[in-house]
Amino acid sequence: MKIGLYFGSFNPIHIGHLIIANHIVEHTDLDKIWFVISPQNPLKPASSLLNEYHRLHLVQLAIENDTRFKASNIEFKLPRPSYTIDTLTYLSEQYSKYSFSIIMGSDSYNNLENWKNYELLLSNYPIIVYSREGFVPEKKSEKSTFLQAPLLNISSTFIREQIRQGKSVRYLVPDLVFQELEAANYYK
């Protein structure tokens, strides 16, 4: 089985994440996409993150009726901060019959040299890169594939700020995620 690993803080997950995942699963040979919730991205401050189990729950709500997608808490069990190469090594050992690809935006792809053991990522794993506005990727590996996924100009940062300002984020997140954000008063 071919699994695409879509790493992220998903703080919170929004419609843009789902559009990208849907486009990638429809336009590649991947069987499934796992949303890998990162408890702590080493390149981002931890203070702005909602608890990882709350973020996991929001992802589960967002994808609950789509069998092509899975929410993964695998990094919750690994040393922190989370490094993609360590997660991939662990998953490759645990699921030896699966082949894993990495899904990332062109902004992250252009920044790979700052990642732990990025050379191993480039040489050992296919990378599916979706374009992000303002970031033209330079091919770093023959295992890299580039897609023009439909993009929305929204971000988790924008959504958190809207919530803090008392503005509605309805339609920026799936309905069940919106209901949970409202009920739990997240990001207020």
C-alpha positions as CSV (number, residue, x, y, z in Angstrom):
1,M,0.0,0.0,0.0
2,K,1.3,3.5,-0.9
3,I,0.8,6.0,1.9
4,G,1.3,9.7,1.6
5,L,2.4,11.4,4.9
6,Y,1.0,14.9,5.2
7,F,2.9,16.3,8.2
8,G,1.7,19.4,10.0
9,S,0.6,21.1,13.2
10,F,-2.9,21.3,11.9
11,N,-3.5,24.1,14.4
12,P,-6.4,23.9,13.4
13,I,-7.0,21.8,10.3
14,H,-8.9,23.8,7.6
15,I,-10.5,23.5,4.2
16,G,-7.2,24.3,2.5
17,H,-5.5,21.2,4.0
18,L,-8.4,19.0,2.9
19,I,-8.4,20.4,-0.7
20,I,-4.7,19.7,-1.0
21,A,-5.0,16.2,0.4
22,N,-7.9,15.4,-1.9
23,H,-6.1,16.7,-4.9
24,I,-3.0,14.7,-4.2
25,V,-4.8,11.4,-3.6
26,E,-6.8,12.0,-6.8
27,H,-3.8,12.9,-8.9
28,T,-1.1,10.4,-7.7
29,D,-0.8,6.7,-7.2
30,L,-1.2,7.0,-3.4
31,D,-3.8,4.7,-1.8
32,K,-4.2,6.7,1.4
33,I,-3.0,9.9,3.0
34,W,-2.2,10.0,6.7
35,F,-2.4,13.4,8.4
36,V,0.5,13.2,10.8
37,I,-0.1,15.6,13.6
38,S,3.2,17.0,14.9
39,P,3.1,17.7,18.6
40,Q,6.1,20.1,18.2
41,N,7.5,21.2,15.0
42,P,11.2,22.1,15.7
43,L,10.9,25.1,13.4
44,K,7.8,26.6,15.2
45,P,7.2,27.9,18.7
46,A,5.3,25.5,20.9
47,S,3.5,28.3,22.8
48,S,1.0,28.9,19.9
49,L,-0.1,25.3,19.7
50,L,-3.4,23.9,20.9
51,N,-2.9,20.6,22.8
52,E,-1.9,17.8,20.4
53,Y,-4.8,15.6,21.4
54,H,-7.3,18.4,20.7
55,R,-5.7,18.9,17.3
56,L,-5.8,15.2,16.6
57,H,-9.5,15.2,17.5
58,L,-10.1,18.1,15.1
59,V,-8.4,16.2,12.3
60,Q,-10.4,13.1,13.0
61,L,-13.6,15.2,12.9
62,A,-12.5,16.7,9.6
63,I,-11.9,13.4,7.8
64,E,-14.2,11.0,9.6
65,N,-16.2,10.0,6.5
66,D,-13.4,9.7,4.0
67,T,-11.7,6.3,4.0
68,R,-8.8,7.6,1.9
69,F,-7.6,9.6,4.9
70,K,-6.3,8.7,8.4
71,A,-5.3,10.9,11.4
72,S,-2.1,9.7,12.8
73,N,-0.7,10.4,16.3
74,I,2.5,8.5,15.7
75,E,4.7,11.4,16.6
76,F,3.1,11.7,20.0
77,K,5.0,8.5,20.9
78,L,8.3,9.6,19.6
79,P,11.0,11.9,21.1
80,R,10.4,15.6,20.8
81,P,10.8,17.7,18.9
82,S,9.5,15.7,16.0
83,Y,11.9,15.1,13.1
84,T,10.5,13.8,9.8
85,I,13.4,11.4,9.2
86,D,12.9,9.8,12.6
87,T,9.2,9.4,12.1
88,L,9.7,7.8,8.6
89,T,12.4,5.5,10.0
90,Y,10.0,4.3,12.7
91,L,7.0,3.9,10.3
92,S,9.1,2.1,7.7
93,E,10.1,-0.4,10.5
94,Q,6.6,-0.8,11.9
95,Y,4.8,-1.0,8.5
96,S,7.4,-2.8,6.3
97,K,4.8,-3.7,3.7
98,Y,3.9,-0.1,3.1
99,S,5.8,2.5,1.0
100,F,5.8,6.0,2.3
101,S,5.9,9.3,0.5
102,I,6.2,12.8,2.0
103,I,3.7,15.5,1.1
104,M,4.8,19.1,1.5
105,G,4.4,22.6,0.1
106,S,7.1,24.2,-2.0
107,D,7.9,26.5,0.9
108,S,9.0,23.6,3.0
109,Y,10.7,21.8,0.1
110,N,12.8,24.9,-0.5
111,N,13.8,24.9,3.2
112,L,14.7,21.2,3.3
113,E,18.4,21.9,3.9
114,N,17.4,23.0,7.4
115,W,15.8,19.6,8.2
116,K,17.6,16.9,10.2
117,N,19.2,14.4,7.8
118,Y,17.5,15.9,4.8
119,E,19.8,14.0,2.4
120,L,18.3,10.7,3.6
121,L,14.8,12.1,3.0
122,L,15.7,13.1,-0.5
123,S,17.5,9.8,-1.4
124,N,15.1,7.3,0.4
125,Y,11.6,8.7,0.0
126,P,9.4,10.1,-2.8
127,I,8.4,13.7,-2.0
128,I,5.2,15.1,-3.5
129,V,5.4,18.9,-3.6
130,Y,2.4,21.1,-4.0
131,S,3.1,24.7,-5.1
132,R,2.7,27.5,-2.6
133,E,2.4,31.1,-3.7
134,G,5.7,32.9,-3.8
135,F,7.8,29.7,-3.6
136,V,9.1,28.2,-6.9
137,P,10.6,24.8,-6.0
138,E,14.0,23.8,-7.3
139,K,14.2,20.1,-8.0
140,K,16.5,18.5,-5.4
141,S,15.8,14.8,-6.1
142,E,14.6,12.6,-9.0
143,K,12.1,11.2,-6.4
144,S,10.4,14.6,-6.2
145,T,7.0,15.1,-7.9
146,F,5.5,18.6,-8.3
147,L,1.7,19.2,-8.4
148,Q,-0.3,22.3,-9.0
149,A,-3.0,21.7,-6.3
150,P,-5.8,24.3,-5.9
151,L,-4.8,26.6,-3.1
152,L,-6.9,28.9,-0.9
153,N,-5.2,31.9,0.6
154,I,-6.1,30.9,4.2
155,S,-3.9,29.6,7.0
156,S,-4.3,28.2,10.5
157,T,-2.7,31.5,11.7
158,F,-5.4,33.5,10.0
159,I,-8.1,31.2,11.5
160,R,-6.7,31.6,15.0
161,E,-6.5,35.3,14.7
162,Q,-10.1,35.5,13.4
163,I,-11.3,33.5,16.4
164,R,-9.3,35.7,18.8
165,Q,-11.1,38.7,17.3
166,G,-14.5,37.2,17.7
167,K,-15.1,36.7,14.0
168,S,-16.6,33.6,12.5
169,V,-14.5,30.9,10.8
170,R,-17.5,29.1,9.4
171,Y,-16.7,27.8,5.9
172,L,-12.9,28.0,6.5
173,V,-13.0,24.8,8.4
174,P,-15.3,21.7,8.1
175,D,-18.6,22.0,9.8
176,L,-17.8,19.5,12.6
177,V,-14.5,21.3,13.2
178,F,-16.3,24.6,13.4
179,Q,-18.8,23.2,15.9
180,E,-16.0,21.8,18.1
181,L,-14.0,25.0,18.0
182,E,-17.1,26.9,19.1
183,A,-18.2,24.4,21.8
184,A,-14.7,24.2,23.3
185,N,-13.8,27.9,23.0
186,Y,-10.5,27.0,21.3
187,Y,-8.1,29.8,20.4
188,K,-10.2,32.5,22.2
